[in-house]
Amino acid sequence: MQQGALFDLINQLHCWAEPISIDGEIYYWASKQMICNEIPLAYSKVDTF
C-alpha cells in the first residue's frame, strides 16, 4: 500500500507541487516532510519514508 500511494503521489506531483524553471526545463520539488503531510496514513514519520 505504501509504495502504491507514493507512486500515485509522485505521478500527480505536477498538480500540487510548485514548479521550478531551470534553463527552460520545469522541475518539481517534493521534500520528505511534504510527502508525509500528503499521505499521513502511509508515512507517519519522515524516518519511515
DRENPA-802055 format. One record per residue (C-alpha): residue number from 1; x negated, y, z; residue in one letter. Coordinates in steps of 0.001 Angstrom, whole numbers. Layout:
// DRENPA-802055
<r NUM; <X; Y; Z>; "a">
...
***
This chain:
// DRENPA-802055
<r 1; <0; 0; 0>; "m">
<r 2; <-2789; 2436; 896>; "q">
<r 3; <-4583; 2037; -2416>; "q">
<r 4; <-1344; 2412; -4377>; "g">
<r 5; <-419; 5578; -2504>; "a">
<r 6; <-3900; 7019; -3039>; "l">
<r 7; <-3882; 6182; -6764>; "f">
<r 8; <-472; 7828; -7189>; "d">
<r 9; <-1625; 10920; -5288>; "l">
<r 10; <-4752; 11295; -7420>; "i">
<r 11; <-2705; 10686; -10570>; "n">
<r 12; <-462; 13620; -9595>; "q">
<r 13; <-3311; 15850; -8384>; "l">
<r 14; <-2698; 18372; -11156>; "h">
<r 15; <779; 19059; -9694>; "c">
<r 16; <-273; 20114; -6208>; "w">
<r 17; <-3994; 20891; -6129>; "a">
<r 18; <-5400; 24261; -7062>; "e">
<r 19; <-7173; 24240; -10432>; "p">
<r 20; <-10752; 25479; -10698>; "i">
<r 21; <-12168; 26510; -14077>; "s">
<r 22; <-15882; 25864; -14656>; "i">
<r 23; <-17301; 26589; -18108>; "d">
<r 24; <-13849; 26310; -19660>; "g">
<r 25; <-13103; 22912; -18063>; "e">
<r 26; <-10364; 22524; -15454>; "i">
<r 27; <-11185; 20631; -12254>; "y">
<r 28; <-9094; 19916; -9146>; "y">
<r 29; <-10373; 19718; -5577>; "w">
<r 30; <-8880; 17363; -3020>; "a">
<r 31; <-10525; 17046; 370>; "s">
<r 32; <-10138; 14064; 2671>; "k">
<r 33; <-8028; 16195; 5007>; "q">
<r 34; <-5712; 17245; 2155>; "m">
<r 35; <-5181; 13591; 1212>; "i">
<r 36; <-4439; 12650; 4829>; "c">
<r 37; <-1925; 15514; 5009>; "n">
<r 38; <-203; 14416; 1796>; "e">
<r 39; <148; 10715; 2712>; "i">
<r 40; <49; 10509; 6518>; "p">
<r 41; <1694; 7057; 6649>; "l">
<r 42; <-1171; 5535; 4671>; "a">
<r 43; <-4028; 7533; 6199>; "y">
<r 44; <-3559; 8859; 9713>; "s">
<r 45; <-7178; 9961; 10223>; "k">
<r 46; <-9857; 11306; 7900>; "v">
<r 47; <-12150; 8470; 9010>; "d">
<r 48; <-9727; 5829; 7697>; "t">
<r 49; <-9642; 7394; 4275>; "f">
***
